Amino acid sequence: MANNIVEPRTLPGFMELLPQDQIEFNRIKRIIESTYEQFGFLPIDTPIIEDSKVLLAKAGGETEKQIYRFEKGDNDLSLRFDLTVPLAKYVAKNYGVLSFPFRRYHIGKVYRAERPQKGRYREFYQCDIDVIGDGELSISNDAEIPSIIYTVFKKLDFGKFTIKINNRKLLGGFFESLGLEDKITDVLRIVDKVDKIGKENVKEMLSDLGVDDANQNKIIDFISAHDNTISYLDSLNIENDSFKKGLEEIKYVSKYMNSFGVPDDYYKVDLSIARGLDYYTGTVYETILDEYPEIGSVCSGGRYENLAEYYTNKKLPGVGISIGLTRLFYVLNEYKLLKENTQKAISKVIIVPMIDDLTYPIEVATKLRARGVNTEIFLEEKAFKKKLNYANKQNIPYAIIIGEDEVAQNKVTLKNMETGDQSTVSIEEIGL
Amino acid sequence: MANNIVEPRTLPGFMELLPQDQIEFNRIKRIIESTYEQFGFLPIDTPIIEDSKVLLAKAGGETEKQIYRFEKGDNDLSLRFDLTVPLAKYVAKNYGVLSFPFRRYHIGKVYRAERPQKGRYREFYQCDIDVIGDGELSISNDAEIPSIIYTVFKKLDFGKFTIKINNRKLLGGFFESLGLEDKITDVLRIVDKVDKIGKENVKEMLSDLGVDDANQNKIIDFISAHDNTISYLDSLNIENDSFKKGLEEIKYVSKYMNSFGVPDDYYKVDLSIARGLDYYTGTVYETILDEYPEIGSVCSGGRYENLAEYYTNKKLPGVGISIGLTRLFYVLNEYKLLKENTQKAISKVIIVPMIDDLTYPIEVATKLRARGVNTEIFLEEKAFKKKLNYANKQNIPYAIIIGEDEVAQNKVTLKNMETGDQSTVSIEEIGL
């Protein structure tokens, strides 16, 4: 037999957690999921495998190289690389039976054959919400999004964070007003880098692009922090339709922040946020952990004009955000931000029988389970010490020890595994 | 644009539900998951893509043909076709850091390129639990399994069901006692078909195999229903080690059924259950919906000697069960067994503003959400009727209507969408 042993390895770039970490991962996933439901989003679950022709209708360049694509029988198949393309397909396919605005959440694995490196995964969870309108979609939806981000990250409790918003129309309109209408995409791409490369390098790159000194300074001023960004934008008095529309939108979104329960210090208009240049057309979002800005955005998204133009002639505008859970979990772990005190066990109690006849211990377990208490019974014949050792390693908070005396008295010995305190009580008195 | 439209189709053999059905699917999945946790099983989540050399260490024949296998770069990759092989890999890989008995649950998608037909899927969810011992594993674990099946299907509430158990050692020992020790596998394969082909055909096939008339009748008697199967087995007085061991095991398992909360009429020893001939070595389980036996088993499993022999020399016996959720959901839907009355909406209430300024409606939503009430706000500017029409289609049980009067009074109008009853109340009085 030994000759045929295959080394049981997991591929690089694929996260596979030990149970203790998986419990914490699932806790975070459930908080995200329950918050999405709290805001009335509907679940969908699409296949991981799609027809390549459908999945890659839009993709190209870098993305296409990273696709897991293969043939099976006569089919050209690909694994999904995000949850947005499957959403576009889903909405176009089910257009006639869905109610709009269509509010959906989707938490699932996606696949990209990236070069494996620390914190980069080839299989990773995305946790997405999007609101899709039929033809049009109220700007009010853009105002609700930060409220969802706020609720998720407040519950997750990884420390103070800031939701940064901007509006692509503002940026585009401003660059137009400087006479840079033919360079907007390039300027955006450069401006987007300011956090990483600094202002001086941005100016140099703008200079290389042919932007003159005066405009370089105006751009740097614009994307710098302002005491009151909205007042600053008003004070610019820029007569440009895109700019004015963007200003109107960002004012509207900001107006409702407090009503949506987002405190002032968790929300900031930041004119340096550019994001997904080709796709987003209005509001854009990033979320920064204040103490760890180097992590980058932990939740991003924005407004787009046309979700499914490759699948339908219907105009389907939307707004959405995504949390890259697998990378987030990796980073939280690296930064030791995962909670030490949160539940690290599934069971609340483990029953440790010290007798051969298991009838009574099993009855106790059955009663506790019926009360909704997650309960494990240690069923192996081992020495008492080994049994308790197992319970300790599982981080199960309570043990119930049952020997001859407990059976005779129709009671149990309940032990707090953290403090070591124990007392003999009736089943009814077990307060778990 | 119209020229480049790709038809937004989903591949045949892949289940993709509309939101209403997805809600019900998720409800079932959560019941299974929470029950597995109630019994103290730990979650794991392994990659869908594995190294082919690892994943296919054991596979062969029919299974291998159905594998989605492909190359990416220098890697020979395969999609998992069950959750047992990944478990074997996981336990062998993490042997040194896991606590045994290792109790794990895993709910995830698996892939088989079967010929698409009604009720057969190429991507489907399996919901597995297994208890893995290190070297040995107490038979008590076999007794706990029916308790888990009972709790899951009782909660799911699809009508009366029966958990059928048998023991492979009993069957093997009985056939040995008839002098058929060199035909055991073939006899098992034939006997396993009795539900589908009937007793006469079983006899004919046994005859073709060279089993004489007397033994044919003994086998048919054996696998037929008995008033008290355990007494029947005792009365046979068979002096065969395997038979005696199997009888001892099935007695032990049956002994604890009541303590584990499984009522007598939900549990039955059935000597015609054979299952997974190569893999199982002791107790085997099937679960039948009493009113729909033609559906076949909705939850099956059993005891095996050696989980991970292809990955390690350690002996890792285990016992487990699996629910094929995707097929189960399909079948329940076909048989109209999905509950009509269960929650078909995510939101408990939808707020319908009849005013332009959304401040007050948003504040109401924020308060309800903070109370844990899943709340949607209809944010689009539409006619009132269209707004209520949307709410109706979503099956959301309550609507909160807010117009000028409600704002002035600092109240809301709460409407029960089923009865049509409505009343004007303060936010504090909303009893959702």
Chai-1 contact restraints between the chains, C-beta under 6 A:
chainA,res_idxA,chainB,res_idxB,connection_type,confidence,min_distance_angstrom,max_distance_angstrom,comment,restraint_id
A,A2,B,N313,contact,1.0,0.0,6.0,A-B,restraint_1
A,V6,B,V54,contact,1.0,0.0,6.0,A-B,restraint_2
A,V6,B,A57,contact,1.0,0.0,6.0,A-B,restraint_3
A,V6,B,Y310,contact,1.0,0.0,6.0,A-B,restraint_4
A,V6,B,Y311,contact,1.0,0.0,6.0,A-B,restraint_5
A,P8,B,K89,contact,1.0,0.0,6.0,A-B,restraint_6
A,P8,B,A92,contact,1.0,0.0,6.0,A-B,restraint_7
A,P8,B,K93,contact,1.0,0.0,6.0,A-B,restraint_8
A,P8,B,Y311,contact,1.0,0.0,6.0,A-B,restraint_9
A,L11,B,D51,contact,1.0,0.0,6.0,A-B,restraint_10
A,F14,B,P47,contact,1.0,0.0,6.0,A-B,restraint_11
A,E16,B,T46,contact,1.0,0.0,6.0,A-B,restraint_12
A,P19,B,L42,contact,1.0,0.0,6.0,A-B,restraint_13
A,Q22,B,P43,contact,1.0,0.0,6.0,A-B,restraint_14
A,Q22,B,I44,contact,1.0,0.0,6.0,A-B,restraint_15
A,Q22,B,D45,contact,1.0,0.0,6.0,A-B,restraint_16
A,N26,B,P43,contact,1.0,0.0,6.0,A-B,restraint_17
A,E37,B,I346,contact,1.0,0.0,6.0,A-B,restraint_18
A,E37,B,N374,contact,1.0,0.0,6.0,A-B,restraint_19
A,Q38,B,R369,contact,1.0,0.0,6.0,A-B,restraint_20
A,Q38,B,N374,contact,1.0,0.0,6.0,A-B,restraint_21
A,G40,B,I346,contact,1.0,0.0,6.0,A-B,restraint_22
A,G40,B,S347,contact,1.0,0.0,6.0,A-B,restraint_23
A,G40,B,N374,contact,1.0,0.0,6.0,A-B,restraint_24
A,G40,B,E376,contact,1.0,0.0,6.0,A-B,restraint_25
A,L42,B,P19,contact,1.0,0.0,6.0,A-B,restraint_26
A,L42,B,I346,contact,1.0,0.0,6.0,A-B,restraint_27
A,P43,B,Q22,contact,1.0,0.0,6.0,A-B,restraint_28
A,P43,B,N26,contact,1.0,0.0,6.0,A-B,restraint_29
A,I44,B,Q22,contact,1.0,0.0,6.0,A-B,restraint_30
A,D45,B,Q22,contact,1.0,0.0,6.0,A-B,restraint_31
A,T46,B,E16,contact,1.0,0.0,6.0,A-B,restraint_32
A,P47,B,F14,contact,1.0,0.0,6.0,A-B,restraint_33
A,P47,B,E123,contact,1.0,0.0,6.0,A-B,restraint_34
A,D51,B,L11,contact,1.0,0.0,6.0,A-B,restraint_35
A,V54,B,V6,contact,1.0,0.0,6.0,A-B,restraint_36
A,A57,B,V6,contact,1.0,0.0,6.0,A-B,restraint_37
A,Y68,B,K72,contact,1.0,0.0,6.0,A-B,restraint_38
A,F70,B,F70,contact,1.0,0.0,6.0,A-B,restraint_39
A,K72,B,Y68,contact,1.0,0.0,6.0,A-B,restraint_40
A,K72,B,A113,contact,1.0,0.0,6.0,A-B,restraint_41
A,K89,B,P8,contact,1.0,0.0,6.0,A-B,restraint_42
A,A92,B,P8,contact,1.0,0.0,6.0,A-B,restraint_43
A,K93,B,P8,contact,1.0,0.0,6.0,A-B,restraint_44
A,S99,B,Y390,contact,1.0,0.0,6.0,A-B,restraint_45
A,S99,B,K393,contact,1.0,0.0,6.0,A-B,restraint_46
A,A113,B,K72,contact,1.0,0.0,6.0,A-B,restraint_47
A,E123,B,P47,contact,1.0,0.0,6.0,A-B,restraint_48
A,S138,B,L379,contact,1.0,0.0,6.0,A-B,restraint_49
A,S138,B,E380,contact,1.0,0.0,6.0,A-B,restraint_50
A,S140,B,L358,contact,1.0,0.0,6.0,A-B,restraint_51
A,S140,B,L379,contact,1.0,0.0,6.0,A-B,restraint_52
A,N141,B,L379,contact,1.0,0.0,6.0,A-B,restraint_53
A,Y256,B,I362,contact,1.0,0.0,6.0,A-B,restraint_54
A,S259,B,T359,contact,1.0,0.0,6.0,A-B,restraint_55
A,S259,B,I362,contact,1.0,0.0,6.0,A-B,restraint_56
A,S259,B,E363,contact,1.0,0.0,6.0,A-B,restraint_57
A,F260,B,I362,contact,1.0,0.0,6.0,A-B,restraint_58
A,F260,B,T366,contact,1.0,0.0,6.0,A-B,restraint_59
A,G261,B,T366,contact,1.0,0.0,6.0,A-B,restraint_60
A,Y310,B,V6,contact,1.0,0.0,6.0,A-B,restraint_61
A,Y311,B,V6,contact,1.0,0.0,6.0,A-B,restraint_62
A,Y311,B,P8,contact,1.0,0.0,6.0,A-B,restraint_63
A,N313,B,A2,contact,1.0,0.0,6.0,A-B,restraint_64
A,I346,B,E37,contact,1.0,0.0,6.0,A-B,restraint_65
A,I346,B,G40,contact,1.0,0.0,6.0,A-B,restraint_66
A,I346,B,L42,contact,1.0,0.0,6.0,A-B,restraint_67
A,S347,B,G40,contact,1.0,0.0,6.0,A-B,restraint_68
A,L358,B,S140,contact,1.0,0.0,6.0,A-B,restraint_69
A,T359,B,S259,contact,1.0,0.0,6.0,A-B,restraint_70
A,I362,B,Y256,contact,1.0,0.0,6.0,A-B,restraint_71
A,I362,B,S259,contact,1.0,0.0,6.0,A-B,restraint_72
A,I362,B,F260,contact,1.0,0.0,6.0,A-B,restraint_73
A,E363,B,S259,contact,1.0,0.0,6.0,A-B,restraint_74
A,T366,B,F260,contact,1.0,0.0,6.0,A-B,restraint_75
A,T366,B,G261,contact,1.0,0.0,6.0,A-B,restraint_76
A,R369,B,Q38,contact,1.0,0.0,6.0,A-B,restraint_77
A,N374,B,E37,contact,1.0,0.0,6.0,A-B,restraint_78
A,N374,B,Q38,contact,1.0,0.0,6.0,A-B,restraint_79
A,N374,B,G40,contact,1.0,0.0,6.0,A-B,restraint_80
A,E376,B,G40,contact,1.0,0.0,6.0,A-B,restraint_81
A,L379,B,S138,contact,1.0,0.0,6.0,A-B,restraint_82
A,L379,B,S140,contact,1.0,0.0,6.0,A-B,restraint_83
A,L379,B,N141,contact,1.0,0.0,6.0,A-B,restraint_84
A,E380,B,S138,contact,1.0,0.0,6.0,A-B,restraint_85
A,Y390,B,S99,contact,1.0,0.0,6.0,A-B,restraint_86
A,K393,B,S99,contact,1.0,0.0,6.0,A-B,restraint_87
